[in-house]
């Protein structure tokens, strides 16, 4: 009888220890409450935000075509533009200009798992049409950013041809990115510029093949805003047919 009681006692101790340890184990698998920061101007509390900048170079304007509170397929619909002294993403960015916007995960109403900031957007790239107006260049910029509460921030930017979903090879534009500040206060920046213009003059017979290649690779329509080649009396190049010679001076971005 004494042996039986001692076993009961040992069993009770094991149950007590297990019962004590169980809540601690469960809590270790949960996301802890975020350590919130406070916007000094608005007083709003946030866990992450992306104070962003869009910049353009000479001869490049941007027109917003899409903005989504998503990054890499993940939903961030809870983020808002409550950042003090800032605005939502702009519909238009003029040439040689900068525009600021800000989104963040503010609390409340975001919950314990809604602590990261992520979004993506597309802009059509516009260029001068020679008549004082701006026309589509045939290219657009696809960009995105993620600023998490924990971990490294991410920023993306790709130039694509209109109607295409793959990066444009040999596009006449470029997009440079940078991240200033650190952690959950990282500041994404995108700069979209036109590449320097290259002039291939086919007056020198050594340039004929190069000029013809540039036309074939980049010019599907003659004298569009993004692809202009001017006929001259002194230069020539082979086009589709080797017997079809035309004089030209090709300007390639």
MARLUMKOL-418738 format. One record per residue: residue number from 1; residue in three letters; chain; x, y, z of N, C-alpha, C in turn. Coordinates in Angstrom, 2 decimals. Layout:
> NUM;ALA;A;X;Y;Z;X;Y;Z;X;Y;Z
...
***
This chain:
> 1;UNK;A;0.84;-1.21;0.00;0.00;0.00;0.00;0.87;1.25;0.00
> 2;UNK;A;1.93;1.22;0.70;2.81;2.39;0.77;3.46;2.67;-0.59
> 3;UNK;A;3.82;1.58;-1.28;4.42;1.75;-2.61;3.42;2.38;-3.57
> 4;UNK;A;2.19;2.00;-3.54;1.13;2.53;-4.40;0.95;4.02;-4.19
> 5;UNK;A;0.93;4.45;-2.93;0.77;5.88;-2.61;1.94;6.70;-3.14
> 6;UNK;A;3.15;6.16;-3.06;4.32;6.92;-3.53;4.26;7.12;-5.04
> 7;UNK;A;3.75;6.10;-5.77;3.62;6.24;-7.20;2.58;7.30;-7.56
> 8;UNK;A;1.48;7.32;-6.81;0.47;8.36;-7.03;1.07;9.75;-6.83
> 9;UNK;A;1.92;9.86;-5.80;2.55;11.14;-5.53;3.45;11.59;-6.65
> 10;UNK;A;4.25;10.67;-7.18;5.13;11.00;-8.30;4.32;11.41;-9.51
> 11;UNK;A;3.25;10.68;-9.81;2.39;11.00;-10.94;1.78;12.39;-10.81
> 12;UNK;A;1.37;12.75;-9.62;0.77;14.06;-9.37;1.78;15.17;-9.61
> 13;UNK;A;3.02;14.93;-9.20;4.06;15.93;-9.41;4.30;16.15;-10.90
> 14;UNK;A;4.32;15.05;-11.70;4.52;15.16;-13.14;3.41;15.96;-13.77
> 15;UNK;A;2.16;15.70;-13.39;1.01;16.44;-13.91;1.13;17.92;-13.57
> 16;UNK;A;1.55;18.22;-12.33;1.66;19.61;-11.90;2.72;20.35;-12.71
> 17;UNK;A;3.86;19.68;-12.95;4.92;20.30;-13.72;4.48;20.54;-15.16
> 18;UNK;A;3.82;19.54;-15.74;3.35;19.68;-17.11;2.33;20.78;-17.23
> 19;UNK;A;1.43;20.87;-16.27;0.41;21.92;-16.30;1.01;23.29;-16.17
> 20;UNK;A;2.09;23.39;-15.41;2.75;24.69;-15.24;3.51;25.10;-16.49
> 21;UNK;A;4.11;24.11;-17.19;4.95;24.42;-18.35;4.13;24.66;-19.61
> 22;UNK;A;2.94;24.14;-19.70;2.18;24.19;-20.94;1.88;25.59;-21.43
> 23;UNK;A;1.38;26.52;-20.61;1.10;27.88;-21.11;2.35;28.58;-21.63
> 24;UNK;A;3.49;28.34;-20.98;4.72;28.99;-21.43;5.11;28.50;-22.82
> 25;UNK;A;4.95;27.20;-23.09;5.29;26.64;-24.40;4.38;27.20;-25.47
> 26;UNK;A;3.08;27.29;-25.14;2.13;27.80;-26.13;2.42;29.25;-26.49
> 27;UNK;A;2.78;30.03;-25.49;3.01;31.45;-25.74;4.27;31.67;-26.57
> 28;UNK;A;5.24;30.74;-26.48;6.48;30.93;-27.22;6.27;30.81;-28.72
> 29;UNK;A;5.17;30.17;-29.16;4.91;30.04;-30.58;4.07;31.16;-31.13
> 30;UNK;A;3.70;32.12;-30.34;2.86;33.22;-30.78;3.71;34.45;-31.07
> 31;UNK;A;3.21;35.28;-31.95;3.89;36.55;-32.24;3.69;37.52;-31.08
> 32;UNK;A;4.76;38.05;-30.51;4.60;38.96;-29.38;3.97;40.28;-29.81
> 33;UNK;A;3.43;40.98;-28.87;2.88;42.30;-29.15;3.98;43.19;-29.72
> 34;UNK;A;3.69;43.91;-30.82;4.73;44.75;-31.42;5.11;45.92;-30.51
> 35;UNK;A;6.39;46.27;-30.57;6.83;47.45;-29.83;6.56;48.67;-30.70
> 36;UNK;A;5.52;49.40;-30.37;5.05;50.47;-31.23;5.88;51.74;-31.06
> 37;UNK;A;6.04;52.44;-32.18;6.65;53.76;-32.16;5.54;54.80;-32.33
> 38;UNK;A;5.86;56.03;-32.02;4.87;57.10;-32.11;5.35;58.18;-33.07
> 39;UNK;A;4.48;58.51;-34.02;4.75;59.61;-34.94;4.77;60.90;-34.14
> 40;UNK;A;5.90;61.62;-34.11;6.00;62.80;-33.25;5.04;63.93;-33.62
> 41;UNK;A;4.58;63.97;-34.88;3.69;65.05;-35.29;2.21;64.71;-35.09
> 42;UNK;A;1.82;63.52;-35.51;0.40;63.15;-35.41;0.06;62.45;-34.11
> 43;UNK;A;1.06;61.85;-33.47;0.80;61.08;-32.26;0.29;59.68;-32.55
> 44;UNK;A;0.18;59.30;-33.83;-0.29;57.96;-34.19;0.80;56.93;-33.88
> 45;UNK;A;0.37;55.76;-33.43;1.30;54.69;-33.09;1.40;53.72;-34.28
> 46;UNK;A;2.60;53.29;-34.57;2.80;52.39;-35.72;3.88;51.36;-35.39
> 47;UNK;A;3.84;50.25;-36.14;4.87;49.21;-35.98;5.87;49.25;-37.13
> 48;UNK;A;5.46;49.78;-38.30;6.37;49.96;-39.43;5.77;50.98;-40.37
> 49;UNK;A;6.63;51.67;-41.10;6.13;52.55;-42.15;7.19;52.75;-43.23
> 50;UNK;A;6.71;53.13;-44.41;7.60;53.35;-45.56;7.38;54.77;-46.06
> 51;UNK;A;8.25;55.68;-45.63;8.20;57.06;-46.11;8.97;57.09;-47.43
> 52;UNK;A;8.24;57.14;-48.53;8.80;56.84;-49.85;8.99;58.08;-50.71
> 53;UNK;A;9.90;57.97;-51.68;10.18;59.05;-52.61;10.25;58.50;-54.03
> 54;UNK;A;9.56;59.16;-54.95;9.66;58.88;-56.38;10.36;60.06;-57.04
> 55;UNK;A;11.35;59.77;-57.88;12.08;60.84;-58.57;12.17;60.52;-60.06
> 56;UNK;A;12.17;61.58;-60.87;12.27;61.41;-62.32;13.42;62.25;-62.86
> 57;UNK;A;13.93;61.84;-64.00;14.96;62.61;-64.68;14.36;63.49;-65.75
> 58;UNK;A;15.23;64.19;-66.47;14.80;65.09;-67.53;14.12;64.30;-68.66
> 59;UNK;A;12.99;64.80;-69.12;12.29;64.16;-70.23;11.51;62.93;-69.87
> 60;UNK;A;11.23;62.71;-68.59;10.47;61.54;-68.13;9.39;61.97;-67.16
> 61;UNK;A;8.15;61.63;-67.47;7.04;61.82;-66.55;6.41;60.47;-66.24
> 62;UNK;A;5.72;60.39;-65.10;5.09;59.15;-64.67;3.60;59.34;-64.46
> 63;UNK;A;2.81;58.36;-64.90;1.37;58.37;-64.72;0.95;57.07;-64.05
> 64;UNK;A;0.35;57.18;-62.85;-0.02;56.00;-62.06;-1.11;55.19;-62.76
> 65;UNK;A;-0.89;53.88;-62.89;-1.90;52.99;-63.48;-2.38;51.92;-62.51
> 66;UNK;A;-1.59;51.63;-61.47;-2.01;50.62;-60.50;-1.30;50.82;-59.17
> 67;UNK;A;-2.05;50.68;-58.08;-1.47;50.66;-56.74;-2.19;49.60;-55.93
> 68;UNK;A;-1.44;48.70;-55.33;-2.02;47.62;-54.54;-1.31;47.51;-53.20
> 69;UNK;A;-2.09;47.27;-52.15;-1.51;47.03;-50.83;-1.15;45.55;-50.72
> 70;UNK;A;-0.22;45.15;-51.59;0.25;43.77;-51.64;1.74;43.77;-51.93
> 71;UNK;A;2.42;42.73;-51.43;3.82;42.52;-51.77;4.07;41.02;-51.88
> 72;UNK;A;4.61;40.60;-53.02;4.92;39.19;-53.27;3.71;38.30;-53.00
> 73;UNK;A;2.53;38.78;-53.38;1.32;37.99;-53.23;0.69;38.05;-51.86
> 74;UNK;A;1.33;38.70;-50.90;0.79;38.80;-49.54;-0.04;40.07;-49.38
> 75;UNK;A;-1.09;39.97;-48.58;-2.04;41.06;-48.42;-1.63;42.01;-47.29
> 76;UNK;A;-1.63;43.31;-47.60;-1.35;44.34;-46.59;-2.44;45.41;-46.64
> 77;UNK;A;-3.68;44.95;-46.79;-4.79;45.89;-46.95;-5.02;46.75;-45.71
> 78;UNK;A;-4.42;46.39;-44.59;-4.59;47.14;-43.35;-3.73;48.40;-43.28
> 79;UNK;A;-2.74;48.56;-44.17;-1.88;49.74;-44.09;-2.66;50.99;-44.52
> 80;UNK;A;-2.28;52.13;-43.98;-2.95;53.39;-44.30;-1.91;54.48;-44.53
> 81;UNK;A;-2.39;55.62;-45.05;-1.50;56.77;-45.31;-1.62;57.80;-44.20
> 82;UNK;A;-1.60;57.33;-42.96;-1.74;58.22;-41.81;-0.44;58.89;-41.40
> 83;UNK;A;0.63;58.70;-42.15;1.90;59.32;-41.80;1.74;60.84;-41.80
> 84;UNK;A;2.23;61.49;-40.78;2.08;62.94;-40.69;2.94;63.63;-41.73
> 85;UNK;A;2.39;64.70;-42.30;3.13;65.51;-43.25;3.38;64.84;-44.58
> 86;UNK;A;2.65;63.76;-44.88;2.86;63.07;-46.14;1.52;62.84;-46.82
> 87;UNK;A;1.55;62.20;-48.00;0.36;62.03;-48.83;0.31;60.62;-49.37
> 88;UNK;A;-0.84;60.22;-49.93;-0.89;58.94;-50.63;-0.03;58.99;-51.89
> 89;UNK;A;0.14;57.87;-52.53;0.94;57.81;-53.74;0.36;58.74;-54.81
> 90;UNK;A;1.18;59.54;-55.50;0.66;60.53;-56.45;0.19;59.91;-57.76
> 91;UNK;A;-0.81;60.54;-58.38;-1.29;60.09;-59.69;-0.30;60.43;-60.81
> 92;UNK;A;0.48;61.48;-60.60;1.39;61.94;-61.65;2.67;62.49;-61.02
> 93;UNK;A;3.79;62.26;-61.68;5.07;62.84;-61.26;5.66;63.53;-62.48
> 94;UNK;A;5.94;64.83;-62.36;6.49;65.60;-63.47;7.95;65.23;-63.72
> 95;UNK;A;8.48;65.69;-64.86;9.87;65.40;-65.18;10.79;66.23;-64.30
> 96;UNK;A;11.95;65.67;-64.01;12.96;66.30;-63.15;12.33;66.75;-61.83
> 97;UNK;A;11.56;65.86;-61.23;10.81;66.22;-60.02;10.88;65.06;-59.02
> 98;UNK;A;10.48;65.34;-57.79;10.36;64.31;-56.77;8.99;64.42;-56.11
> 99;UNK;A;8.46;63.29;-55.69;7.17;63.24;-55.00;7.28;62.28;-53.83
> 100;UNK;A;6.74;62.67;-52.69;6.81;61.85;-51.48;5.44;61.25;-51.17
> 101;UNK;A;5.46;60.06;-50.62;4.23;59.44;-50.11;4.60;58.47;-49.01
> 102;UNK;A;3.61;58.09;-48.20;3.91;57.27;-47.04;2.75;56.35;-46.71
> 103;UNK;A;3.08;55.10;-46.40;2.10;54.13;-45.89;2.72;53.41;-44.72
> 104;UNK;A;1.86;52.99;-43.78;2.38;52.29;-42.62;1.33;51.42;-41.95
> 105;UNK;A;1.81;50.62;-41.02;0.95;49.76;-40.21;0.70;50.47;-38.87
> 106;UNK;A;-0.43;51.12;-38.78;-0.76;51.93;-37.59;-1.68;51.16;-36.66
> 107;UNK;A;-1.59;51.44;-35.36;-2.34;50.70;-34.34;-3.04;51.67;-33.39
> 108;UNK;A;-4.33;51.37;-33.04;-5.20;50.48;-33.80;-5.54;51.11;-35.15
> 109;UNK;A;-6.24;50.44;-36.10;-7.00;49.21;-35.91;-6.23;47.94;-36.25
> 110;UNK;A;-4.97;48.02;-36.73;-4.27;46.80;-37.12;-4.06;45.90;-35.91
> 111;UNK;A;-4.11;44.60;-36.13;-3.98;43.64;-35.06;-2.55;43.22;-34.82
> 112;UNK;A;-2.38;42.21;-33.98;-1.05;41.79;-33.55;-0.24;41.22;-34.70
> 113;UNK;A;-0.89;40.65;-35.71;-0.17;40.10;-36.85;-0.03;41.11;-37.99
> 114;UNK;A;-0.63;42.27;-37.87;-0.60;43.28;-38.93;0.44;44.33;-38.59
> 115;UNK;A;1.70;43.93;-38.72;2.79;44.79;-38.25;3.74;45.23;-39.36
> 116;UNK;A;3.64;44.63;-40.55;4.53;44.97;-41.65;3.83;45.89;-42.64
> 117;UNK;A;4.62;46.61;-43.42;4.10;47.49;-44.48;4.57;46.97;-45.83
> 118;UNK;A;3.62;46.75;-46.75;3.98;46.28;-48.08;3.03;46.82;-49.12
> 119;UNK;A;3.55;47.15;-50.30;2.71;47.65;-51.40;3.44;47.51;-52.71
> 120;UNK;A;2.71;47.63;-53.82;3.29;47.59;-55.17;2.54;48.57;-56.05
> 121;UNK;A;3.18;49.00;-57.15;2.54;49.99;-58.03;3.15;49.95;-59.42
> 122;UNK;A;2.38;50.44;-60.39;2.84;50.59;-61.78;2.64;52.03;-62.22
> 123;UNK;A;3.59;52.53;-62.99;3.49;53.85;-63.62;3.80;53.72;-65.10
> 124;UNK;A;2.96;54.29;-65.95;3.33;54.46;-67.35;4.41;55.53;-67.45
> 125;UNK;A;5.41;55.29;-68.29;6.47;56.28;-68.51;6.08;57.13;-69.72
> 126;UNK;A;5.99;58.43;-69.51;5.62;59.36;-70.57;6.85;60.16;-71.02
> 127;UNK;A;6.85;60.54;-72.31;7.94;61.33;-72.86;7.35;62.45;-73.72
> 128;UNK;A;8.12;63.53;-73.99;7.61;64.63;-74.83;7.30;64.14;-76.24
> 129;UNK;A;6.21;64.66;-76.81;5.85;64.25;-78.17;6.24;65.28;-79.23
> 130;UNK;A;6.93;66.35;-78.80;7.37;67.38;-79.73;6.37;68.48;-79.96
> 131;UNK;A;5.16;68.34;-79.39;4.11;69.36;-79.54;3.72;69.99;-78.21
> 132;UNK;A;4.59;69.84;-77.24;4.31;70.41;-75.92;3.47;69.50;-75.03
> 133;UNK;A;3.16;68.31;-75.49;2.39;67.36;-74.71;3.26;66.16;-74.35
> 134;UNK;A;2.68;65.26;-73.55;3.39;64.06;-73.12;2.63;62.83;-73.59
> 135;UNK;A;3.35;61.88;-74.16;2.73;60.67;-74.71;3.37;59.43;-74.11
> 136;UNK;A;2.64;58.32;-74.11;3.21;57.07;-73.61;4.46;56.68;-74.40
> 137;UNK;A;5.46;56.21;-73.70;6.72;55.83;-74.34;6.70;54.40;-74.85
> 138;UNK;A;5.69;53.64;-74.45;5.68;52.22;-74.77;6.31;51.38;-73.68
> 139;UNK;A;6.64;52.01;-72.55;7.23;51.31;-71.42;6.53;51.74;-70.12
> 140;UNK;A;6.62;50.88;-69.10;6.11;51.24;-67.78;7.06;50.71;-66.72
> 141;UNK;A;6.94;51.26;-65.52;7.76;50.82;-64.40;6.89;50.07;-63.41
> 142;UNK;A;7.36;48.90;-63.00;6.69;48.09;-61.99;7.57;48.07;-60.74
> 143;UNK;A;7.03;48.51;-59.61;7.84;48.67;-58.41;7.08;48.19;-57.18
> 144;UNK;A;7.83;47.96;-56.10;7.23;47.47;-54.86;8.19;47.69;-53.72
> 145;UNK;A;7.66;47.61;-52.49;8.50;47.73;-51.29;7.84;46.99;-50.14
> 146;UNK;A;8.67;46.51;-49.24;8.19;45.92;-47.99;9.10;46.39;-46.86
> 147;UNK;A;8.49;46.97;-45.83;9.22;47.39;-44.63;8.63;46.61;-43.46
> 148;UNK;A;9.32;45.58;-42.96;8.77;44.75;-41.89;9.11;45.28;-40.51
> 149;UNK;A;8.38;44.80;-39.52;8.71;45.13;-38.13;10.06;44.52;-37.78
> 150;UNK;A;10.26;43.27;-38.19;11.53;42.58;-37.98;12.08;42.12;-39.32
> 151;UNK;A;13.39;42.12;-39.47;14.00;41.64;-40.70;14.39;42.77;-41.63
> 152;UNK;A;14.91;42.39;-42.79;15.43;43.35;-43.74;14.33;43.89;-44.65
> 153;UNK;A;14.32;45.19;-44.92;13.36;45.75;-45.88;13.72;45.33;-47.30
> 154;UNK;A;12.74;45.40;-48.19;12.94;45.00;-49.58;12.39;46.08;-50.51
> 155;UNK;A;13.05;46.24;-51.66;12.58;47.20;-52.65;12.83;46.62;-54.04
> 156;UNK;A;11.85;46.77;-54.93;11.93;46.21;-56.27;11.59;47.28;-57.31
> 157;UNK;A;12.15;47.13;-58.51;11.82;48.03;-59.61;12.25;47.40;-60.92
> 158;UNK;A;11.34;47.35;-61.89;11.62;46.76;-63.19;10.97;47.60;-64.29
> 159;UNK;A;11.68;47.79;-65.39;11.13;48.46;-66.56;10.59;47.38;-67.51
> 160;UNK;A;9.35;47.55;-67.97;8.73;46.57;-68.86;8.07;47.29;-70.03
> 161;UNK;A;7.96;46.57;-71.14;7.25;47.11;-72.30;5.75;47.04;-72.06
> 162;UNK;A;5.01;48.02;-72.58;3.56;48.03;-72.42;2.97;46.74;-72.97
> 163;UNK;A;2.08;46.14;-72.19;1.45;44.90;-72.59;2.25;43.66;-72.25
> 164;UNK;A;3.45;43.82;-71.70;4.30;42.68;-71.36;4.45;42.58;-69.85
> 165;UNK;A;4.73;41.37;-69.37;4.94;41.16;-67.93;6.37;40.74;-67.62
> 166;UNK;A;7.24;40.77;-68.63;8.64;40.38;-68.41;9.53;41.62;-68.53
> 167;UNK;A;10.68;41.64;-67.86;11.58;42.79;-67.97;11.96;43.07;-69.42
> 168;UNK;A;12.04;44.35;-69.76;12.34;44.76;-71.13;13.85;44.77;-71.34
> 169;UNK;A;14.29;43.99;-72.30;15.71;43.97;-72.64;16.04;45.18;-73.53
> 170;UNK;A;17.06;45.93;-73.14;17.45;47.09;-73.92;16.51;48.25;-73.82
> 171;UNK;A;15.73;48.37;-72.73;14.80;49.49;-72.56;15.55;50.81;-72.51
> 172;UNK;A;14.98;51.88;-73.07;15.66;53.18;-73.06;15.54;53.92;-71.73
> 173;UNK;A;15.02;53.24;-70.69;14.88;53.85;-69.37;15.52;52.94;-68.33
> 174;UNK;A;15.81;53.53;-67.17;16.36;52.75;-66.07;15.68;53.17;-64.78
> 175;UNK;A;15.69;52.27;-63.81;15.13;52.55;-62.49;16.17;52.19;-61.45
> 176;UNK;A;16.57;53.18;-60.66;17.52;52.98;-59.57;16.78;53.03;-58.24
> 177;UNK;A;17.18;52.17;-57.31;16.51;52.10;-56.01;17.51;52.28;-54.88
> 178;UNK;A;16.99;52.72;-53.75;17.81;52.83;-52.56;16.91;52.78;-51.33
> 179;UNK;A;17.50;52.43;-50.21;16.80;52.41;-48.92;17.61;53.21;-47.92
> 180;UNK;A;17.00;54.27;-47.40;17.67;55.06;-46.37;17.03;54.73;-45.03
> 181;UNK;A;17.70;55.12;-43.96;17.29;54.77;-42.62;17.39;53.25;-42.46
> 182;UNK;A;16.90;52.71;-41.36;17.04;51.29;-41.09;15.79;50.72;-40.44
> 183;UNK;A;15.73;49.38;-40.47;14.68;48.67;-39.74;13.28;49.04;-40.19
> 184;UNK;A;12.37;49.14;-39.24;10.97;49.38;-39.57;10.67;50.84;-39.90
> 185;UNK;A;11.72;51.67;-39.98;11.57;53.06;-40.44;12.27;53.27;-41.78
> 186;UNK;A;12.58;52.21;-42.50;13.31;52.33;-43.76;12.54;53.18;-44.76
> 187;UNK;A;13.26;53.94;-45.57;12.66;54.87;-46.52;13.03;54.46;-47.95
> 188;UNK;A;12.10;53.87;-48.70;12.39;53.46;-50.08;12.43;54.68;-51.02
> 189;UNK;A;13.29;54.58;-52.03;13.37;55.62;-53.05;13.55;54.98;-54.41
> 190;UNK;A;12.76;55.45;-55.39;12.86;55.00;-56.77;13.18;56.21;-57.66
> 191;UNK;A;14.14;56.05;-58.56;14.51;57.12;-59.50;14.43;56.57;-60.92
> 192;UNK;A;13.55;57.14;-61.74;13.35;56.68;-63.11;13.91;57.74;-64.06
> 193;UNK;A;14.83;57.32;-64.90;15.49;58.25;-65.83;15.58;57.63;-67.22
> 194;UNK;A;15.78;58.49;-68.23;16.04;58.02;-69.58;17.53;57.75;-69.72
> 195;UNK;A;17.87;56.67;-70.40;19.27;56.37;-70.65;19.85;57.40;-71.61
> 196;UNK;A;21.15;57.64;-71.55;21.78;58.60;-72.48;21.54;58.18;-73.93
> 197;UNK;A;21.39;59.17;-74.80;21.14;58.91;-76.22;22.45;58.59;-76.93
> 198;UNK;A;22.41;57.55;-77.75;23.55;57.16;-78.57;23.22;57.44;-80.03
> 199;UNK;A;24.09;58.13;-80.72;23.89;58.43;-82.14;24.81;57.55;-82.97
> 200;UNK;A;24.22;56.79;-83.86;24.99;55.96;-84.80;24.82;56.57;-86.19
> 201;UNK;A;25.88;57.13;-86.72;25.83;57.77;-88.03;26.35;56.80;-89.08
> 202;UNK;A;25.47;56.40;-89.98;25.84;55.41;-90.99;26.55;56.03;-92.18
> 203;UNK;A;26.97;57.29;-92.11;27.79;57.87;-93.17;29.10;57.10;-93.29
> 204;UNK;A;29.56;56.56;-92.15;30.73;55.70;-92.15;30.24;54.27;-92.39
> 205;UNK;A;30.71;53.65;-93.46;30.20;52.33;-93.83;30.38;51.31;-92.72
> 206;UNK;A;31.34;51.55;-91.81;31.55;50.61;-90.72;30.38;50.61;-89.74
> 207;UNK;A;29.56;51.66;-89.75;28.42;51.76;-88.84;27.11;51.27;-89.44
> 208;UNK;A;27.12;50.90;-90.71;25.89;50.53;-91.39;25.22;49.34;-90.71
> 209;UNK;A;25.97;48.28;-90.45;25.40;47.08;-89.85;24.88;47.38;-88.44
> 210;UNK;A;25.62;48.19;-87.69;25.20;48.53;-86.33;23.91;49.34;-86.35
> 211;UNK;A;23.81;50.31;-87.24;22.60;51.12;-87.35;21.41;50.26;-87.74
> 212;UNK;A;21.62;49.35;-88.70;20.53;48.48;-89.13;20.08;47.57;-88.00
> 213;UNK;A;21.03;47.08;-87.19;20.69;46.22;-86.07;19.86;46.97;-85.02
> 214;UNK;A;20.25;48.20;-84.73;19.51;49.00;-83.76;18.08;49.25;-84.22
> 215;UNK;A;17.92;49.52;-85.50;16.58;49.75;-86.04;15.74;48.48;-85.92
> 216;UNK;A;16.35;47.34;-86.32;15.62;46.08;-86.25;15.24;45.69;-84.84
> 217;UNK;A;16.10;46.00;-83.86;15.85;45.62;-82.47;14.86;46.54;-81.76
> 218;UNK;A;14.81;47.82;-82.17;14.08;48.80;-81.38;12.96;49.52;-82.11
> 219;UNK;A;12.96;49.51;-83.43;12.01;50.34;-84.17;11.02;49.47;-84.93
> 220;UNK;A;9.84;49.29;-84.37;8.80;48.56;-85.08;7.96;49.51;-85.92
> 221;UNK;A;7.95;50.78;-85.55;7.22;51.80;-86.30;8.18;52.96;-86.53
> 222;UNK;A;8.16;53.52;-87.73;9.06;54.62;-88.07;8.67;55.90;-87.35
> 223;UNK;A;9.65;56.60;-86.80;9.48;57.91;-86.18;8.41;57.94;-85.09
> 224;UNK;A;8.47;57.00;-84.15;7.65;57.08;-82.95;8.40;57.93;-81.92
> 225;UNK;A;7.72;58.39;-80.87;8.43;59.22;-79.89;9.63;58.54;-79.25
> 226;UNK;A;9.58;57.21;-79.08;10.71;56.55;-78.42;11.76;56.06;-79.41
> 227;UNK;A;11.44;56.08;-80.70;12.39;55.59;-81.70;12.35;56.50;-82.91
> 228;UNK;A;13.34;57.35;-83.02;13.38;58.31;-84.12;14.68;58.16;-84.89
> 229;UNK;A;14.58;57.92;-86.19;15.78;57.88;-87.02;15.56;58.76;-88.24
> 230;UNK;A;16.51;59.62;-88.49;16.36;60.70;-89.47;17.17;60.40;-90.72
> 231;UNK;A;16.53;60.46;-91.89;17.22;60.26;-93.16;18.11;61.47;-93.48
> 232;UNK;A;19.29;61.19;-93.94;20.19;62.24;-94.41;20.67;61.88;-95.82
> 233;UNK;A;21.34;62.78;-96.45;21.82;62.53;-97.81;23.16;61.79;-97.82
> 234;UNK;A;23.83;61.74;-96.70;25.18;61.19;-96.69;25.29;59.82;-96.04
> 235;UNK;A;24.23;59.31;-95.46;24.34;58.06;-94.74;23.34;57.05;-95.25
> 236;UNK;A;23.67;55.78;-95.08;22.79;54.73;-95.56;22.95;53.49;-94.69
> 237;UNK;A;21.93;52.60;-94.71;22.00;51.37;-93.95;21.12;50.33;-94.60
> 238;UNK;A;21.45;49.05;-94.39;20.63;47.96;-94.90;19.45;47.77;-93.95
> 239;UNK;A;18.24;47.67;-94.49;17.06;47.45;-93.66;16.63;45.99;-93.80
> 240;UNK;A;15.35;45.71;-94.08;14.86;44.35;-94.15;15.50;43.57;-95.29
> 241;UNK;A;15.60;44.18;-96.43;16.17;43.54;-97.61;17.55;44.13;-97.86
> 242;UNK;A;18.52;43.30;-98.15;19.87;43.81;-98.36;19.94;44.75;-99.56
> 243;UNK;A;18.97;44.65;-100.48;18.96;45.55;-101.64;18.22;46.85;-101.34
> 244;UNK;A;17.61;46.92;-100.13;16.81;48.10;-99.78;17.66;49.03;-98.93
> 245;UNK;A;18.37;49.94;-99.54;19.23;50.87;-98.82;18.48;52.17;-98.58
> 246;UNK;A;18.58;52.67;-97.36;17.99;53.97;-97.03;19.00;54.76;-96.21
> 247;UNK;A;19.05;56.06;-96.47;19.97;56.90;-95.71;19.34;57.25;-94.37
> 248;UNK;A;20.17;57.28;-93.33;19.60;57.55;-92.01;20.69;57.97;-91.02
> 249;UNK;A;20.23;58.53;-89.94;21.04;58.73;-88.74;20.18;58.27;-87.60
> 250;UNK;A;20.60;57.25;-86.88;19.75;56.64;-85.85;20.15;57.12;-84.47
> 251;UNK;A;19.16;57.53;-83.71;19.38;57.95;-82.32;18.74;56.91;-81.42
> 252;UNK;A;19.56;56.27;-80.63;19.08;55.19;-79.78;19.24;55.56;-78.31
> 253;UNK;A;18.15;55.34;-77.53;18.27;55.57;-76.09;18.84;54.33;-75.44
***
